[in-house]
């Protein structure tokens, strides 16, 4: 049974560029949440997708957007990258909103 | 709104000694509580969870945690640690209505030989 997978594992971008990160949920899960983990900190909630709609959003600017596909996989898009966007981006999946979340290995983004 | 406070940023301990990592939470809504472990350059692995019922929950790798409603705490314990337990540990509270998890800042557990 495959767990949560994310791609790519690492990414280097320059300021002002745009980036797309991808996530495939654990088999049987229909809800995907995205978190940003800055170095030395705990993960911060970005947003959550269920039934292809954004259901909850954390305190992140509109530069952060996402999408969920019919197969429940998800993308996180960040526009106009800033140096401060450098972080580990974690995807978590669950079977429904408010259920146990299982995390992927993350995508480490470095913005130069 | 909810918040999670991990009371110790770093916990050094000798191999085979017991350890306790402390976590307090605050929430105005119903939450589930979790402990996750993160090894260097990896994602979060679920150690254990408290949803309801017995206040003592057992997880993987010999870890257990006790939910204390009156003290709003969810401390993680292990009776005898190994070198391989060296990692970052995160306590989290999941809002069961909104599906959003709030994490503490983490506790670095370092097990010394």
Backbone of each chain as ProteinMPNN parsed JSONL, in Angstrom:
{"seq_chain_A": "XXXXXXXXXXXXXXXXXXXXXXXXXXXXXXXXXXXXXXXXXXXXXXXXXXXXXXXXXXXXXXXXXXXXXXXXXXXXXXXXXXXXXXXXXXXXXXXXXXXXXXXXXXXXXXXX", "coords_chain_A": {"N_chain_A": [[0.856, -1.186, 0.0], [0.861, 2.003, -1.092], [2.204, 4.905, 0.381], [1.806, 8.402, 1.091], [2.924, 10.312, -1.585], [5.291, 12.642, -2.923], [6.347, 15.103, -5.29], [8.624, 17.38, -6.916], [11.525, 16.045, -5.108], [13.446, 17.847, -4.341], [13.995, 21.313, -5.087], [15.15, 24.151, -6.801], [14.757, 27.566, -7.113], [14.535, 30.948, -8.415], [14.042, 34.259, -7.103], [10.855, 35.669, -7.729], [10.061, 33.811, -9.588], [7.801, 31.087, -10.48], [6.359, 28.171, -8.95], [5.448, 24.71, -8.97], [4.227, 22.172, -6.988], [3.712, 18.705, -6.359], [1.402, 16.173, -5.23], [0.47, 12.927, -4.278], [-2.115, 11.244, -2.751], [-2.366, 8.91, 0.028], [-3.477, 5.598, -0.618], [-6.958, 5.289, -0.909], [-7.54, 7.592, 0.462], [-9.137, 10.822, 0.453], [-8.781, 13.46, 0.939], [-6.65, 16.243, 0.951], [-4.063, 18.013, 2.475], [-1.923, 20.847, 2.772], [1.227, 21.871, 4.042], [3.629, 24.212, 5.269], [6.944, 24.062, 6.242], [9.235, 25.818, 7.808], [12.772, 26.163, 8.363], [13.761, 24.72, 11.375], [11.309, 25.027, 12.604], [7.859, 24.2, 13.425], [5.429, 22.58, 11.28], [3.302, 24.68, 9.268], [-0.061, 25.288, 8.549], [-1.291, 25.473, 5.274], [-3.411, 25.147, 3.259], [-6.411, 23.177, 2.601], [-7.782, 20.553, 0.634], [-10.752, 19.132, -0.543], [-13.007, 17.102, -2.233], [-12.312, 18.371, -4.588], [-12.291, 21.052, -4.003], [-11.143, 23.987, -2.291], [-11.182, 23.893, 1.1], [-10.411, 24.799, 3.628], [-8.277, 27.392, 4.787], [-5.103, 28.563, 5.688], [-3.075, 31.158, 7.186], [-1.904, 32.394, 4.75], [-0.695, 34.166, 1.884], [-2.388, 35.126, -1.216], [-0.689, 34.354, -3.198], [-0.152, 31.773, -2.88], [-1.62, 28.975, -4.103], [-3.871, 26.295, -5.031], [-4.829, 23.018, -6.214], [-7.078, 20.319, -6.688], [-7.377, 17.162, -8.116], [-9.618, 14.916, -9.95], [-8.764, 12.331, -9.248], [-7.957, 12.632, -6.706], [-5.364, 13.511, -6.258], [-3.081, 16.28, -5.792], [-2.032, 19.672, -6.344], [0.268, 22.226, -5.42], [0.711, 25.57, -5.911], [2.967, 28.244, -6.129], [3.307, 31.598, -6.633], [5.371, 34.345, -7.817], [7.811, 34.066, -6.257], [9.404, 34.456, -3.088], [12.335, 35.041, -1.069], [11.771, 34.159, 1.473], [10.057, 32.08, 1.087], [11.414, 29.777, 1.002], [11.569, 26.555, 2.132], [10.464, 23.434, 3.648], [7.979, 21.716, 2.049], [5.134, 20.117, 2.929], [2.876, 17.522, 2.275], [-0.2, 16.216, 3.302], [-2.414, 13.5, 3.683], [-5.792, 12.353, 4.176], [-8.649, 10.402, 5.205], [-11.203, 11.952, 4.65], [-12.309, 15.095, 6.016], [-10.911, 16.324, 9.03], [-9.895, 13.951, 9.963], [-7.327, 11.516, 10.8], [-4.158, 12.55, 9.742], [-1.771, 11.698, 7.306], [1.564, 12.005, 6.43], [3.584, 12.995, 3.623], [6.952, 12.685, 2.228], [7.836, 15.203, 1.667], [8.721, 18.244, -0.124], [11.596, 19.961, -0.72], [12.126, 23.282, -1.012], [14.175, 25.741, -2.343], [14.755, 29.101, -2.539], [16.495, 31.389, -4.374]], "CA_chain_A": [[0.0, 0.0, 0.0], [1.718, 3.171, -1.193], [1.861, 6.022, 1.248], [1.72, 9.695, 0.421], [4.119, 10.613, -2.368], [5.415, 14.028, -3.353], [7.404, 15.369, -6.27], [9.921, 16.713, -6.81], [12.032, 15.987, -3.737], [14.152, 19.114, -4.14], [13.758, 22.286, -6.148], [15.808, 25.446, -6.605], [14.156, 28.603, -7.947], [14.98, 32.301, -8.107], [12.974, 35.174, -6.712], [9.945, 36.087, -8.779], [9.585, 32.681, -10.391], [6.632, 30.347, -10.021], [6.683, 26.766, -8.733], [4.325, 23.784, -8.768], [4.568, 20.959, -6.255], [2.67, 17.702, -6.566], [1.16, 15.232, -4.138], [-0.49, 11.837, -4.461], [-2.497, 10.809, -1.411], [-2.374, 7.494, 0.38], [-4.585, 4.886, -1.23], [-8.203, 5.343, -0.145], [-7.739, 8.921, 1.042], [-9.766, 11.75, -0.48], [-8.545, 14.828, 1.414], [-5.228, 16.601, 0.927], [-3.707, 19.273, 3.148], [-0.545, 21.284, 2.521], [1.867, 22.575, 5.146], [4.962, 24.762, 5.054], [7.79, 23.93, 7.424], [10.487, 26.561, 7.739], [13.859, 25.513, 9.097], [13.725, 24.859, 12.825], [9.954, 25.308, 13.085], [6.835, 23.215, 13.156], [4.665, 22.839, 10.047], [2.214, 25.656, 9.295], [-1.128, 24.9, 7.631], [-1.511, 26.378, 4.143], [-4.811, 24.936, 2.892], [-6.89, 21.801, 2.512], [-8.681, 20.294, -0.483], [-11.685, 18.006, -0.436], [-13.954, 17.148, -3.352], [-11.76, 19.291, -5.586], [-12.472, 22.444, -3.584], [-10.411, 24.446, -1.112], [-12.135, 23.892, 2.223], [-9.87, 25.596, 4.722], [-7.058, 28.092, 4.399], [-4.348, 29.166, 6.775], [-2.698, 32.555, 7.023], [-0.956, 32.517, 3.656], [-1.19, 35.105, 0.859], [-2.994, 34.548, -2.419], [0.358, 33.794, -4.063], [-0.234, 30.321, -2.677], [-2.884, 28.443, -4.606], [-3.781, 24.854, -5.201], [-5.83, 22.341, -7.042], [-7.219, 18.888, -6.461], [-7.866, 16.494, -9.312], [-10.623, 13.877, -9.659], [-8.159, 11.15, -8.624], [-7.616, 13.11, -5.362], [-4.035, 14.105, -6.187], [-3.172, 17.725, -5.586], [-0.895, 20.537, -6.656], [0.441, 23.489, -4.714], [1.381, 26.55, -6.756], [3.392, 29.472, -5.473], [3.719, 32.608, -7.604], [6.207, 35.467, -7.361], [8.546, 33.514, -5.123], [10.226, 35.284, -2.222], [13.351, 34.279, -0.345], [11.133, 33.578, 2.646], [9.273, 30.886, 0.73], [12.296, 28.617, 1.132], [11.044, 25.72, 3.221], [10.018, 22.083, 3.299], [6.533, 21.722, 1.844], [4.614, 18.802, 3.269], [1.519, 17.179, 1.902], [-0.793, 15.208, 4.18], [-3.716, 13.031, 3.201], [-6.671, 11.74, 5.177], [-9.936, 9.925, 4.679], [-12.183, 12.911, 5.116], [-11.874, 16.26, 6.796], [-10.934, 16.071, 10.459], [-9.411, 12.611, 10.269], [-5.879, 11.396, 10.961], [-3.4, 12.942, 8.564], [-0.52, 10.993, 7.057], [2.401, 12.943, 5.698], [4.555, 12.574, 2.645], [8.347, 13.001, 2.558], [8.07, 16.629, 1.503], [9.524, 18.846, -1.196], [12.413, 21.052, -0.165], [12.233, 24.381, -1.975], [15.154, 26.775, -2.036], [14.59, 30.27, -3.4], [17.734, 32.187, -4.356]], "C_chain_A": [[0.897, 1.242, 0.0], [1.241, 4.241, -0.235], [1.725, 7.28, 0.421], [3.03, 9.937, -0.329], [4.096, 12.058, -2.825], [6.538, 14.15, -4.383], [7.44, 16.848, -6.597], [10.38, 16.654, -5.349], [12.746, 17.285, -3.381], [13.917, 20.015, -5.341], [14.489, 23.569, -5.81], [15.209, 26.424, -7.61], [14.785, 29.94, -7.585], [13.773, 33.172, -7.786], [12.141, 35.605, -7.923], [9.406, 34.956, -9.638], [8.351, 32.052, -9.755], [7.013, 28.872, -9.876], [5.401, 25.963, -8.533], [4.838, 22.526, -8.097], [3.394, 19.993, -6.348], [2.599, 16.695, -5.441], [0.146, 14.184, -4.56], [-0.842, 11.279, -3.095], [-2.333, 9.306, -1.224], [-3.619, 6.85, -0.216], [-5.823, 4.918, -0.326], [-8.493, 6.687, 0.494], [-8.269, 9.895, 0.001], [-9.503, 13.212, -0.137], [-7.048, 15.09, 1.473], [-5.029, 17.957, 1.597], [-2.241, 19.566, 2.858], [-0.038, 22.095, 3.71], [3.23, 23.099, 4.674], [5.753, 24.63, 6.339], [9.101, 24.668, 7.188], [11.515, 25.879, 8.625], [13.746, 25.782, 10.592], [12.355, 25.137, 13.417], [9.026, 24.13, 12.82], [6.095, 23.552, 11.871], [3.54, 23.841, 10.283], [1.217, 25.298, 8.204], [-1.304, 25.939, 6.534], [-2.971, 26.312, 3.709], [-5.113, 23.449, 2.757], [-7.873, 21.67, 1.351], [-9.489, 19.034, -0.247], [-12.724, 18.167, -1.53], [-13.584, 18.259, -4.331], [-11.971, 20.77, -5.244], [-11.593, 22.76, -2.373], [-11.404, 24.62, 0.025], [-11.689, 24.764, 3.38], [-8.586, 26.233, 4.233], [-6.402, 28.682, 5.627], [-3.972, 30.596, 6.421], [-1.59, 32.704, 5.983], [-1.559, 33.403, 2.57], [-1.724, 34.355, -0.361], [-1.968, 34.017, -3.419], [0.379, 32.26, -3.972], [-1.614, 29.861, -3.147], [-2.728, 26.945, -4.846], [-4.882, 24.316, -6.083], [-5.888, 20.89, -6.602], [-7.885, 18.275, -7.682], [-8.872, 15.403, -8.95], [-10.048, 12.619, -9.016], [-7.611, 11.457, -7.233], [-6.193, 13.642, -5.243], [-4.166, 15.624, -6.17], [-1.891, 18.415, -6.027], [-0.918, 21.759, -5.761], [1.231, 24.391, -5.647], [1.752, 27.772, -5.93], [3.912, 30.412, -6.552], [4.624, 33.645, -6.964], [7.003, 35.087, -6.119], [9.397, 34.557, -4.413], [11.263, 34.404, -1.54], [12.739, 33.53, 0.836], [10.257, 32.377, 2.355], [10.126, 29.624, 0.785], [11.872, 27.816, 2.351], [10.844, 24.303, 2.715], [8.5, 22.136, 3.182], [6.02, 20.289, 1.987], [3.166, 18.664, 2.83], [1.034, 16.103, 2.873], [-2.123, 14.776, 3.615], [-4.49, 12.371, 4.337], [-7.929, 11.246, 4.486], [-11.012, 10.826, 5.254], [-11.546, 14.033, 5.916], [-11.935, 15.883, 8.265], [-10.535, 14.678, 10.865], [-7.884, 12.592, 10.305], [-5.157, 11.693, 9.658], [-2.074, 12.188, 8.493], [0.303, 11.834, 6.086], [3.31, 12.258, 4.686], [5.953, 13.004, 3.052], [8.698, 14.472, 2.374], [8.849, 16.984, 0.257], [10.285, 20.003, -0.576], [12.635, 22.084, -1.248], [13.253, 25.393, -1.473], [14.975, 27.9, -3.044], [15.825, 31.149, -3.262], [17.498, 33.598, -4.878]], "O_chain_A": [[1.606, 1.502, 0.972], [0.042, 4.458, -0.06], [1.551, 7.227, -0.796], [4.113, 9.782, 0.235], [3.037, 12.63, -3.082], [7.525, 13.416, -4.354], [6.404, 17.512, -6.562], [9.695, 17.159, -4.46], [12.657, 17.76, -2.249], [13.674, 19.55, -6.455], [14.456, 24.028, -4.668], [15.159, 26.146, -8.808], [15.481, 30.057, -6.576], [12.641, 32.858, -8.152], [12.676, 35.869, -8.999], [8.407, 35.124, -10.338], [7.922, 32.425, -8.664], [7.885, 28.379, -10.593], [4.409, 26.462, -8.001], [5.775, 21.891, -8.581], [2.236, 20.406, -6.407], [3.596, 16.399, -4.782], [-0.9, 14.503, -5.124], [0.051, 10.878, -2.348], [-2.184, 8.547, -2.182], [-4.676, 7.474, -0.307], [-5.744, 4.616, 0.865], [-9.587, 6.899, 1.017], [-7.913, 9.82, -1.175], [-9.957, 14.106, -0.851], [-6.278, 14.271, 1.975], [-5.744, 18.918, 1.312], [-1.427, 18.654, 2.717], [-0.767, 22.891, 4.301], [3.882, 22.512, 3.81], [5.291, 25.038, 7.404], [9.968, 24.193, 6.455], [11.169, 25.114, 9.525], [13.647, 26.932, 11.019], [12.245, 25.449, 14.603], [9.363, 23.196, 12.092], [6.132, 24.697, 11.421], [2.91, 23.856, 11.34], [1.604, 25.035, 7.066], [-1.449, 27.13, 6.81], [-3.688, 27.31, 3.784], [-4.225, 22.597, 2.793], [-8.691, 22.558, 1.112], [-8.967, 18.009, 0.192], [-13.26, 19.257, -1.726], [-14.445, 18.985, -4.829], [-11.84, 21.635, -6.11], [-11.339, 21.894, -1.536], [-12.35, 25.401, -0.077], [-12.513, 25.4, 4.037], [-7.893, 25.687, 3.375], [-7.072, 29.235, 6.5], [-4.497, 31.169, 5.465], [-0.47, 33.096, 6.311], [-2.771, 33.399, 2.355], [-1.543, 33.147, -0.515], [-2.322, 33.32, -4.37], [0.861, 31.568, -4.868], [-2.64, 30.314, -2.64], [-1.621, 26.405, -4.863], [-5.726, 25.041, -6.609], [-4.883, 20.306, -6.196], [-8.851, 18.824, -8.212], [-8.973, 15.007, -7.789], [-10.765, 11.908, -8.312], [-6.89, 10.648, -6.65], [-5.845, 14.187, -4.195], [-5.218, 16.178, -6.49], [-0.818, 17.813, -6.074], [-1.979, 22.262, -5.392], [2.303, 24.014, -6.119], [0.953, 28.269, -5.136], [4.835, 30.075, -7.293], [4.647, 33.808, -5.744], [6.878, 35.715, -5.068], [10.02, 35.415, -5.039], [11.099, 33.187, -1.442], [13.142, 32.411, 1.154], [9.767, 31.726, 3.278], [9.607, 28.518, 0.63], [11.824, 28.338, 3.465], [11.024, 24.007, 1.534], [7.816, 22.554, 4.116], [6.427, 19.384, 1.258], [2.352, 19.572, 2.996], [1.782, 15.189, 3.22], [-2.885, 15.605, 3.116], [-3.915, 11.899, 5.318], [-8.232, 11.615, 3.351], [-11.655, 10.481, 6.245], [-10.423, 13.932, 6.411], [-12.869, 15.216, 8.708], [-10.804, 14.257, 11.991], [-7.235, 13.549, 9.885], [-5.5, 11.156, 8.605], [-1.357, 12.059, 9.485], [-0.196, 12.307, 5.065], [3.74, 11.119, 4.865], [6.13, 13.621, 4.103], [9.729, 14.936, 2.862], [9.537, 16.152, -0.335], [9.697, 20.908, 0.016], [13.254, 21.802, -2.275], [13.197, 25.84, -0.328], [15.036, 27.679, -4.253], [16.16, 31.597, -2.165], [18.429, 34.401, -4.932]]}, "seq_chain_B": "XXXXXXXXXXXXXXXXXXXXXXXXXXXXXXXXXXXXXXXXXXXXXXXXXXXXXXXXXXXXXXXXXXXXXXXXXXXXXXXXXXXXXXXXXXXXXXXXXXXXXXXXXXXXXXXXX", "coords_chain_B": {"N_chain_B": [[-10.074, 28.66, 17.849], [-6.805, 27.288, 18.193], [-3.906, 26.149, 19.997], [-0.594, 24.866, 20.405], [1.85, 23.918, 22.646], [5.088, 23.014, 23.059], [7.018, 22.135, 25.658], [9.731, 21.817, 25.988], [12.533, 22.573, 24.151], [14.829, 21.2, 23.562], [15.942, 17.967, 24.42], [18.266, 16.204, 25.971], [19.437, 12.903, 26.504], [20.623, 9.886, 28.042], [21.372, 6.755, 26.501], [19.106, 4.057, 26.942], [17.889, 5.214, 29.108], [14.874, 6.563, 30.647], [12.442, 8.74, 29.033], [10.626, 11.807, 28.766], [8.627, 13.825, 26.805], [7.186, 16.919, 26.728], [3.92, 18.269, 26.196], [1.541, 20.764, 25.863], [-1.787, 21.822, 25.194], [-4.226, 24.047, 23.756], [-7.56, 24.702, 23.101], [-10.617, 25.765, 21.646], [-12.381, 24.221, 20.404], [-13.363, 20.873, 19.427], [-10.705, 18.568, 19.413], [-8.341, 16.257, 18.015], [-5.425, 14.597, 19.165], [-1.945, 14.31, 18.452], [1.266, 12.753, 18.086], [4.131, 13.207, 16.183], [7.088, 12.038, 14.511], [10.125, 13.242, 13.209], [12.739, 12.506, 11.195], [16.066, 13.518, 10.178], [15.937, 15.424, 7.227], [13.599, 14.272, 6.292], [10.041, 13.464, 5.988], [7.09, 13.707, 8.115], [6.414, 11.222, 10.492], [3.805, 9.303, 11.773], [3.517, 8.754, 15.188], [1.763, 8.188, 17.345], [-1.711, 8.503, 18.368], [-4.428, 10.294, 19.909], [-7.77, 9.908, 20.033], [-10.219, 9.366, 21.317], [-11.637, 7.848, 24.307], [-9.652, 5.531, 26.141], [-7.199, 7.104, 28.105], [-4.529, 6.616, 27.976], [-2.382, 6.038, 25.448], [-0.855, 3.892, 23.123], [1.951, 3.734, 20.946], [4.029, 3.421, 18.023], [7.339, 1.936, 18.039], [7.708, 1.656, 20.797], [6.801, 3.905, 22.153], [4.557, 5.854, 24.201], [1.704, 7.796, 25.2], [0.003, 10.062, 27.358], [-3.168, 11.356, 27.747], [-4.365, 14.19, 29.321], [-7.049, 15.71, 30.375], [-7.798, 17.691, 32.232], [-5.459, 19.053, 32.729], [-4.85, 19.795, 30.264], [-2.907, 18.438, 28.675], [-0.586, 16.395, 26.832], [1.558, 14.361, 27.081], [4.503, 12.739, 25.915], [6.068, 9.572, 26.251], [8.805, 7.295, 26.862], [10.05, 4.305, 28.076], [12.676, 3.391, 27.84], [15.189, 4.573, 25.964], [16.675, 4.491, 22.647], [19.638, 4.905, 20.648], [18.768, 5.287, 18.069], [16.413, 6.673, 18.362], [16.923, 9.313, 18.304], [15.876, 12.326, 17.09], [13.531, 14.762, 15.722], [10.639, 15.731, 17.417], [7.187, 16.217, 17.136], [4.296, 17.623, 18.492], [0.824, 17.691, 17.868], [-2.356, 19.213, 17.269], [-5.453, 18.42, 15.981], [-8.068, 20.019, 14.474], [-11.206, 18.843, 14.521], [-13.412, 19.612, 13.093], [-12.624, 21.486, 11.162], [-10.419, 20.302, 10.063], [-7.825, 21.135, 10.165], [-4.471, 21.01, 11.209], [-2.624, 22.007, 14.035], [0.637, 22.65, 14.966], [3.2, 22.127, 17.439], [6.377, 23.716, 18.216], [8.287, 21.817, 18.133], [10.44, 19.28, 19.587], [13.735, 18.523, 20.118], [15.09, 15.476, 20.415], [17.891, 14.042, 21.725], [19.789, 11.257, 21.901], [22.301, 9.958, 23.792], [25.258, 7.916, 23.795]], "CA_chain_B": [[-8.621, 28.748, 17.695], [-6.093, 26.284, 18.981], [-2.463, 26.33, 20.066], [0.152, 23.743, 20.961], [3.122, 24.352, 23.217], [6.015, 21.964, 23.498], [7.674, 22.84, 26.753], [11.181, 21.65, 25.932], [13.006, 22.623, 22.769], [15.842, 20.159, 23.41], [16.022, 17.013, 25.521], [19.354, 15.23, 25.85], [19.24, 11.785, 27.426], [21.508, 8.771, 27.761], [20.761, 5.527, 25.985], [18.424, 3.168, 27.886], [17.202, 5.999, 30.136], [13.517, 6.95, 30.259], [12.32, 10.116, 28.556], [9.29, 12.392, 28.638], [8.544, 15.045, 26.028], [5.96, 17.533, 27.227], [3.092, 19.005, 25.248], [0.282, 21.323, 26.337], [-2.588, 22.33, 24.093], [-5.355, 24.896, 24.088], [-8.483, 24.724, 21.977], [-12.018, 26.056, 21.941], [-13.171, 23.254, 19.653], [-12.941, 19.489, 19.603], [-9.458, 18.243, 18.724], [-7.613, 15.02, 18.218], [-4.035, 14.913, 19.483], [-0.999, 13.444, 17.767], [2.709, 12.936, 18.116], [4.828, 12.801, 14.969], [8.54, 12.083, 14.583], [10.758, 13.638, 11.95], [14.176, 12.263, 11.103], [16.682, 14.532, 9.315], [15.647, 15.445, 5.79], [12.456, 13.417, 5.987], [8.731, 13.968, 6.359], [6.598, 13.383, 9.456], [5.884, 9.863, 10.667], [2.875, 9.255, 12.891], [3.912, 7.897, 16.303], [0.563, 7.76, 18.044], [-2.798, 9.474, 18.325], [-5.527, 10.187, 20.85], [-9.027, 10.346, 19.448], [-11.183, 9.312, 22.418], [-11.516, 6.603, 25.048], [-8.569, 5.393, 27.118], [-6.31, 8.269, 28.067], [-3.164, 6.15, 27.713], [-2.324, 5.482, 24.103], [0.446, 3.313, 22.773], [2.29, 3.941, 19.557], [5.1, 2.602, 17.479], [8.688, 2.071, 18.597], [7.69, 1.643, 22.25], [6.335, 5.17, 22.717], [3.198, 5.981, 24.676], [1.366, 9.148, 25.628], [-1.165, 10.133, 28.233], [-4.02, 12.53, 27.594], [-4.873, 14.694, 30.597], [-7.975, 16.778, 29.987], [-7.811, 18.777, 33.209], [-4.223, 19.813, 32.575], [-4.714, 20.018, 28.801], [-1.573, 17.991, 28.298], [-0.489, 15.138, 26.073], [2.993, 14.118, 27.165], [5.012, 11.525, 25.256], [7.034, 8.89, 27.116], [9.375, 6.02, 26.473], [10.762, 3.845, 29.27], [14.094, 3.134, 27.582], [15.429, 5.084, 24.608], [17.806, 3.98, 21.88], [20.312, 5.897, 19.82], [17.952, 5.498, 16.863], [15.285, 7.564, 18.681], [17.359, 10.691, 18.086], [15.037, 12.908, 16.031], [12.668, 15.877, 16.123], [9.304, 15.231, 17.749], [6.175, 17.263, 17.062], [2.96, 17.413, 19.017], [-0.122, 18.395, 16.999], [-3.786, 19.156, 17.573], [-6.247, 18.456, 14.76], [-9.434, 20.509, 14.587], [-11.992, 17.787, 13.873], [-14.395, 20.21, 12.186], [-11.966, 22.18, 10.057], [-9.4, 19.453, 9.457], [-6.529, 21.815, 10.183], [-3.6, 20.647, 12.315], [-1.726, 23.011, 14.596], [1.801, 21.96, 15.495], [4.148, 22.803, 18.308], [7.637, 24.068, 17.562], [9.155, 20.65, 18.086], [11.429, 18.976, 20.621], [14.843, 17.728, 19.599], [15.542, 14.444, 21.342], [19.23, 13.547, 21.411], [20.134, 10.122, 22.753], [23.752, 9.825, 23.831], [25.694, 6.571, 24.245]], "C_chain_B": [[-7.963, 27.7, 18.588], [-4.613, 26.605, 18.965], [-1.849, 25.114, 20.729], [1.497, 24.265, 21.43], [3.932, 23.14, 23.631], [6.989, 22.635, 24.457], [9.185, 22.751, 26.727], [11.632, 21.68, 24.488], [14.051, 21.543, 22.51], [15.852, 19.273, 24.651], [17.165, 16.052, 25.237], [19.164, 14.134, 26.898], [20.214, 10.68, 27.052], [20.714, 7.549, 27.303], [20.266, 4.661, 27.139], [17.774, 3.91, 29.063], [15.773, 6.272, 29.684], [13.488, 8.4, 29.803], [10.854, 10.53, 28.53], [9.405, 13.69, 27.846], [7.171, 15.657, 26.305], [5.246, 18.376, 26.182], [1.823, 19.471, 25.956], [-0.479, 21.881, 25.144], [-3.705, 23.212, 24.634], [-6.268, 24.925, 22.876], [-9.902, 24.994, 22.445], [-12.958, 25.097, 21.208], [-12.616, 21.858, 19.905], [-11.679, 19.214, 18.786], [-9.067, 16.799, 18.978], [-6.16, 15.423, 18.449], [-3.101, 13.871, 18.911], [0.428, 13.756, 18.206], [3.264, 12.38, 16.799], [6.33, 12.859, 15.239], [9.078, 12.435, 13.204], [12.254, 13.39, 12.042], [14.772, 13.259, 10.11], [16.342, 14.322, 7.841], [14.531, 14.487, 5.384], [11.153, 14.101, 6.367], [8.37, 13.552, 7.776], [6.027, 11.968, 9.477], [5.002, 9.848, 11.906], [3.353, 8.257, 13.946], [2.692, 7.311, 17.007], [-0.478, 8.868, 17.994], [-3.792, 9.204, 19.446], [-6.769, 10.761, 20.185], [-10.113, 10.415, 20.523], [-10.905, 8.036, 23.204], [-10.373, 6.628, 26.047], [-7.569, 6.534, 26.974], [-4.86, 7.887, 27.841], [-3.156, 5.477, 26.348], [-0.918, 4.991, 23.813], [0.696, 3.479, 21.284], [3.388, 3.016, 19.101], [6.402, 2.852, 18.219], [8.715, 2.193, 20.118], [7.252, 2.94, 22.915], [4.891, 5.06, 23.192], [2.966, 7.414, 25.121], [0.108, 9.1, 26.468], [-1.888, 11.448, 28.042], [-4.559, 12.922, 28.965], [-5.742, 15.91, 30.299], [-7.911, 17.958, 30.943], [-6.574, 19.658, 33.089], [-3.951, 20.169, 31.117], [-3.315, 19.655, 28.335], [-1.639, 16.666, 27.566], [1.002, 14.809, 25.974], [3.372, 12.756, 26.569], [6.088, 10.902, 26.132], [7.581, 7.644, 26.439], [10.23, 5.538, 27.629], [12.259, 3.651, 29.077], [14.402, 3.53, 26.141], [16.658, 4.441, 23.982], [18.423, 5.114, 21.087], [19.444, 6.266, 18.621], [16.718, 6.375, 17.113], [15.665, 9.035, 18.528], [16.635, 11.266, 16.873], [14.327, 14.138, 16.582], [11.269, 15.325, 16.324], [8.323, 16.395, 17.792], [4.861, 16.78, 17.655], [2.0, 18.228, 18.152], [-1.553, 18.198, 17.483], [-4.565, 19.337, 16.275], [-7.659, 18.908, 15.076], [-10.347, 19.551, 13.815], [-13.062, 18.338, 12.94], [-13.731, 20.793, 10.947], [-10.912, 21.335, 9.369], [-8.023, 20.072, 9.409], [-5.746, 21.386, 11.405], [-2.74, 21.825, 12.725], [-0.601, 22.275, 15.297], [2.534, 22.813, 16.532], [5.433, 23.064, 17.539], [8.632, 22.915, 17.516], [10.073, 20.527, 19.28], [12.489, 18.092, 19.995], [15.294, 16.759, 20.685], [16.895, 13.937, 20.858], [19.57, 12.456, 22.409], [21.634, 9.891, 22.64], [24.152, 8.437, 24.332], [26.264, 6.618, 25.649]], "O_chain_B": [[-8.518, 27.293, 19.609], [-4.117, 27.251, 18.041], [-2.497, 24.42, 21.512], [2.195, 24.967, 20.698], [3.498, 22.34, 24.46], [7.689, 23.582, 24.098], [9.857, 23.543, 27.388], [11.156, 20.885, 23.677], [14.161, 21.027, 21.398], [15.779, 19.759, 25.78], [17.054, 15.186, 24.368], [18.779, 14.408, 28.035], [20.592, 10.546, 25.888], [19.555, 7.353, 27.67], [20.921, 4.547, 28.175], [17.167, 3.275, 29.925], [15.478, 6.222, 28.49], [14.374, 9.189, 30.13], [9.964, 9.71, 28.304], [10.205, 14.559, 28.193], [6.139, 15.007, 26.142], [5.868, 19.093, 25.397], [1.117, 18.673, 26.573], [0.129, 22.361, 24.188], [-4.077, 23.133, 25.805], [-5.813, 25.145, 21.753], [-10.331, 24.518, 23.496], [-14.176, 25.158, 21.373], [-11.557, 21.684, 20.507], [-11.595, 19.582, 17.614], [-9.409, 16.204, 20.001], [-5.721, 16.472, 17.98], [-3.425, 12.684, 18.885], [0.743, 14.866, 18.635], [2.932, 11.277, 16.365], [6.789, 13.628, 16.084], [8.562, 11.99, 12.179], [12.946, 13.989, 12.865], [14.042, 13.796, 9.276], [16.444, 13.222, 7.297], [14.523, 13.959, 4.272], [11.149, 15.168, 6.981], [9.223, 13.104, 8.542], [5.261, 11.575, 8.597], [5.405, 10.325, 12.967], [3.567, 7.08, 13.655], [2.604, 6.104, 17.233], [-0.184, 10.008, 17.632], [-3.981, 8.067, 19.878], [-6.815, 11.937, 19.824], [-10.835, 11.407, 20.623], [-10.048, 7.238, 22.823], [-10.153, 7.633, 26.723], [-7.151, 6.881, 25.869], [-4.037, 8.752, 27.543], [-3.837, 4.475, 26.127], [0.072, 5.604, 24.213], [-0.22, 3.38, 20.468], [3.645, 1.972, 19.701], [6.55, 3.845, 18.932], [9.648, 2.775, 20.672], [7.329, 3.054, 24.138], [4.105, 4.277, 22.658], [3.913, 8.156, 25.386], [-0.737, 8.219, 26.311], [-1.296, 12.521, 28.159], [-5.135, 12.1, 29.678], [-5.238, 16.996, 30.009], [-7.965, 19.108, 30.508], [-6.637, 20.865, 33.32], [-2.93, 20.777, 30.796], [-2.63, 20.448, 27.689], [-2.614, 15.92, 27.668], [1.618, 14.961, 24.919], [2.649, 11.77, 26.71], [6.924, 11.61, 26.692], [6.94, 7.03, 25.586], [11.066, 6.295, 28.123], [13.028, 3.737, 30.035], [13.926, 2.889, 25.205], [17.544, 3.927, 24.665], [17.801, 6.157, 20.883], [19.398, 7.427, 18.212], [16.049, 6.775, 16.161], [14.801, 9.908, 18.616], [16.768, 10.753, 15.761], [14.495, 14.506, 17.745], [10.772, 14.55, 15.508], [8.592, 17.427, 18.407], [4.385, 15.685, 17.359], [2.332, 19.342, 17.746], [-1.905, 17.153, 18.031], [-4.35, 20.311, 15.553], [-8.367, 18.264, 15.85], [-10.263, 19.466, 12.59], [-13.568, 17.612, 12.084], [-14.213, 20.617, 9.827], [-10.544, 21.605, 8.226], [-7.146, 19.59, 8.693], [-6.276, 21.389, 12.516], [-2.2, 22.546, 11.886], [-0.841, 21.39, 16.118], [2.49, 24.042, 16.499], [5.568, 22.69, 16.374], [9.703, 23.037, 16.921], [10.442, 21.52, 19.907], [12.187, 17.048, 19.416], [15.808, 17.162, 21.728], [17.029, 13.464, 19.73], [19.631, 12.699, 23.614], [22.167, 9.661, 21.555], [23.478, 7.855, 25.181], [26.676, 5.589, 26.183]]}, "name": "protein", "num_of_chains": 2, "seq": "XXXXXXXXXXXXXXXXXXXXXXXXXXXXXXXXXXXXXXXXXXXXXXXXXXXXXXXXXXXXXXXXXXXXXXXXXXXXXXXXXXXXXXXXXXXXXXXXXXXXXXXXXXXXXXXXXXXXXXXXXXXXXXXXXXXXXXXXXXXXXXXXXXXXXXXXXXXXXXXXXXXXXXXXXXXXXXXXXXXXXXXXXXXXXXXXXXXXXXXXXXXXXXXXXXXXXXXXXXXXXXXXX"}
